[in-house]
Amino acid sequence: MIANVGTLDRLLRLVLGVVLIAAPFLLDLPLLANPVLKYGLPVVGLILGATALIRFCPLYAILGVRTHRDS
């Protein structure tokens, strides 16, 4: 796998991933009473965190997007 996720992109993915994982369990919003959102948001957060850690996003590869600069 060739890295296609840059540093700023990784940071944003990690922060957003943590927020999405924690939000349904820490916030008591009526919107999050929906089971699809309550359990779906953490799954999306885990995917964002995983792509940040491995520096590879399959969707970016399909679309031909790269935020990682070769050094």
C-alpha positions in Angstrom: 0.0 0.0 0.0 1.3 3.4 -0.9 0.5 6.2 1.6 -2.1 8.5 0.3 -3.2 10.4 3.5 -1.1 13.4 4.4 -0.2 14.7 7.9 -3.0 17.3 8.2 -5.5 14.8 6.8 -4.4 12.3 9.4 -4.8 14.7 12.2 -8.3 15.7 11.1 -9.3 12.0 10.7 -8.0 11.2 14.2 -9.8 14.1 15.9 -13.0 13.5 14.0 -12.8 9.7 14.6 -12.4 10.2 18.4 -15.4 12.7 18.4 -17.6 10.3 16.4 -16.7 7.4 18.7 -17.3 9.3 21.9 -20.3 11.5 21.0 -23.1 9.0 21.0 -22.1 7.7 24.4 -21.3 11.1 26.1 -23.9 13.3 24.6 -27.6 13.0 25.4 -29.0 14.3 22.1 -32.4 13.2 20.8 -30.9 12.6 17.4 -28.6 10.0 18.8 -31.5 8.0 20.2 -31.7 6.5 16.8 -29.8 3.1 16.9 -28.5 3.6 13.4 -26.7 6.8 14.4 -25.9 5.6 17.9 -23.9 2.6 16.6 -23.1 3.8 13.1 -21.2 6.9 14.2 -18.6 4.9 16.2 -18.1 2.6 13.3 -17.4 5.5 11.0 -15.1 6.9 13.7 -13.2 3.6 13.8 -12.8 3.6 10.0 -11.4 7.2 10.1 -9.0 6.3 12.9 -7.8 3.2 11.1 -7.2 5.1 7.8 -5.3 7.7 9.8 -3.1 5.2 11.5 -2.2 3.2 8.4 -1.9 6.3 6.2 -4.0 4.7 3.4 -7.6 5.4 2.4 -9.2 3.0 -0.1 -11.7 5.6 -1.2 -8.9 8.0 -2.0 -7.2 5.2 -4.0 -10.4 4.6 -6.0 -10.8 8.4 -6.7 -7.2 9.0 -7.4 -6.8 11.5 -4.5 -3.5 11.9 -2.6 -2.9 14.3 0.3 0.4 12.8 1.1 3.4 14.4 -0.4 6.4 12.3 -1.4 9.5 13.3 0.4 
